[in-house]
Amino acid sequence: MIICVFAASSSRIDNEYGEDTVKLGSLLAKAGMDVVYGGGGIGLMGKLADAVLANGGKITGVIPSFMKKEGQGHRGLSELIITGDMSERKKRMFAMADAVVALPGGIGTLEELTEAITLKQLSLFDGPVIILNTLGYYNSLLDFIDNMIDKNFMRLEHKGIWEIVNTPEEVIIALNKKEGGNEEWRKIAKI
């Protein structure tokens, strides 16, 4: 199983986020799950890669050429794929992935998470989408989505597209569920 992980590149965040990221990287490697991620060497991305590698796991980075040229890539990955731009990067990551896990992150991580939800809503991605809600990081986003639902911009049923967990251990439990994708999401996408 290949897990696509989206995460922050910021190295100025609270230690608890890094601790959960290291724990998740360790658990993924020990579970024999390969990881694909954005290829960065700092912040939560760097901590994830280091933890996967330290525990004998395989991690593939996918990074746009301009970021690679600026020295933003992790130097010790199992594999590094260089793309022409950010859109190609995401497309490649989604194509490789059996599941998506979103860790806390900035606007880029938010954009990647919402694209994963959108692709699943349109039945273009059928793997699990798991949100690791360390320290309640995503609570405001989840409240905003509830507002979308309350105002009929999104169906209540679509809350079933993702799963919210609070610990790295719960991520592994969610990934090991044997539930299949829901090919019906697109059929109910219209409000």
C-alpha positions in Angstrom: 0.0 0.0 0.0 1.3 3.5 -0.9 0.3 6.3 1.3 0.4 9.9 0.1 1.1 12.2 3.0 0.6 16.0 2.7 2.3 18.0 5.5 3.7 21.4 6.4 7.1 22.6 5.2 7.3 25.1 8.1 10.0 24.4 10.7 8.6 27.1 13.1 5.7 25.1 14.5 5.0 23.6 17.9 6.9 20.4 18.8 3.7 18.3 19.2 3.1 18.4 15.5 6.6 17.2 14.8 6.2 14.4 17.4 3.0 13.1 15.8 4.7 13.3 12.4 7.7 11.3 13.5 5.5 8.7 15.2 3.4 8.4 12.0 6.5 8.0 9.8 7.7 5.3 12.1 4.4 3.5 12.2 4.0 3.6 8.4 7.4 2.1 7.9 6.9 -0.6 10.5 3.6 -1.5 8.9 5.3 -2.0 5.6 3.5 0.9 3.9 5.4 2.9 1.4 5.1 6.7 1.5 4.9 9.3 -1.3 5.1 13.0 -0.3 6.1 16.4 -1.5 9.9 15.8 -1.3 10.8 18.5 1.1 13.6 18.3 3.6 12.3 20.7 6.3 9.3 21.0 8.6 6.9 18.2 9.0 7.8 16.9 5.5 11.5 16.5 6.5 10.5 14.9 9.9 8.2 12.4 8.1 10.9 11.4 5.6 13.6 11.0 8.3 11.3 8.9 10.4 10.3 6.6 7.5 13.9 6.1 6.5 15.1 5.6 10.1 12.7 2.7 10.4 13.6 1.0 7.2 10.7 2.3 5.1 10.5 3.4 1.5 9.6 7.1 0.9 9.4 8.7 -2.5 9.5 12.5 -2.9 7.8 14.3 -5.7 9.0 17.8 -6.2 8.8 20.5 -8.9 12.0 21.4 -10.6 12.1 25.0 -9.3 12.0 23.7 -5.7 14.7 21.2 -6.4 16.9 23.9 -7.9 16.4 26.0 -4.8 17.6 23.2 -2.6 14.3 22.4 -0.9 14.4 18.7 -1.6 15.3 16.0 1.0 18.7 14.5 0.2 18.3 11.0 1.4 15.1 9.7 -0.1 14.5 6.2 -1.5 13.5 8.0 -4.7 13.0 11.6 -5.9 10.7 12.4 -8.8 11.1 15.8 -10.4 8.1 17.4 -12.1 7.6 20.5 -14.2 5.2 22.3 -11.9 3.0 22.0 -8.8 0.0 20.7 -10.7 2.0 17.8 -12.2 3.4 17.1 -8.8 -0.1 16.6 -7.3 -1.3 14.6 -10.2 1.7 12.3 -10.0 1.2 11.8 -6.2 -2.5 11.0 -6.5 -1.8 8.6 -9.3 0.7 6.7 -7.1 -1.4 6.7 -4.0 -3.7 4.1 -2.5 -4.7 6.5 0.4 -4.2 10.1 1.4 -3.2 11.3 4.9 -3.2 15.1 5.6 -1.1 16.3 8.5 -1.3 19.8 9.8 0.0 22.3 7.2 -0.3 25.6 5.5 -2.2 26.8 2.5 -0.5 24.2 0.2 -1.5 21.3 2.5 -5.0 22.7 2.6 -5.2 22.9 -1.1 -3.9 19.3 -1.5 -6.4 18.0 1.1 -9.3 19.8 -0.5 -8.3 18.4 -3.9 -8.2 14.9 -2.5 -11.7 15.4 -1.1 -12.9 16.8 -4.4 -11.4 14.0 -6.4 -13.1 11.5 -4.1 -16.4 13.4 -4.3 -16.2 13.0 -8.1 -15.2 9.3 -7.9 -11.8 10.1 -9.4 -9.9 8.8 -6.4 -11.3 5.9 -4.3 -8.8 5.5 -1.5 -9.2 6.6 2.1 -8.7 10.3 2.9 -7.6 10.6 6.5 -7.1 13.9 8.4 -4.7 13.7 11.4 -6.2 16.4 13.6 -3.2 16.9 16.0 -4.1 19.4 18.8 -7.5 20.1 17.0 -5.6 21.8 14.2 -8.3 21.2 11.6 -11.3 22.0 13.9 -11.9 25.4 12.2 -11.9 23.8 8.7 -14.3 21.1 9.8 -16.6 23.8 11.3 -16.4 25.6 7.9 -17.3 22.4 6.1 -20.3 22.0 8.4 -21.3 25.5 7.5 -21.1 24.5 3.8 -23.4 21.6 4.5 -25.8 23.7 6.6 -26.1 26.2 3.8 -26.6 23.4 1.1 -23.3 24.0 -0.7 -22.3 20.4 0.1 -24.2 17.2 0.9 -24.2 15.8 4.4 -23.4 12.4 2.9 -20.1 13.8 1.6 -18.7 14.0 5.2 -18.2 10.3 4.7 -15.4 11.0 2.1 -12.8 11.6 4.8 -12.0 10.3 8.3 -10.8 12.4 11.1 -8.4 10.9 13.6 -6.4 12.4 16.5 -3.3 10.2 16.8 -0.8 8.5 14.5 -2.0 5.2 15.8 -5.5 5.9 14.6 -4.2 6.7 11.2 -2.8 3.2 10.9 -6.1 1.7 12.1 -8.0 3.8 9.5 -5.6 2.7 6.8 -6.1 -1.0 7.7 -9.9 -0.9 7.4 -11.0 -3.1 4.5 -13.7 -0.8 3.3 -13.7 -0.2 -0.5 -14.2 3.1 -2.2 -17.7 4.5 -2.9 -18.3 4.7 -6.6 -21.6 6.4 -5.9 -20.0 9.7 -4.6 -20.3 11.3 -8.1 -23.9 10.3 -8.4 -24.8 12.4 -5.4 -22.4 15.2 -6.0 -25.2 17.5 -7.4 -27.2 19.3 -4.7 
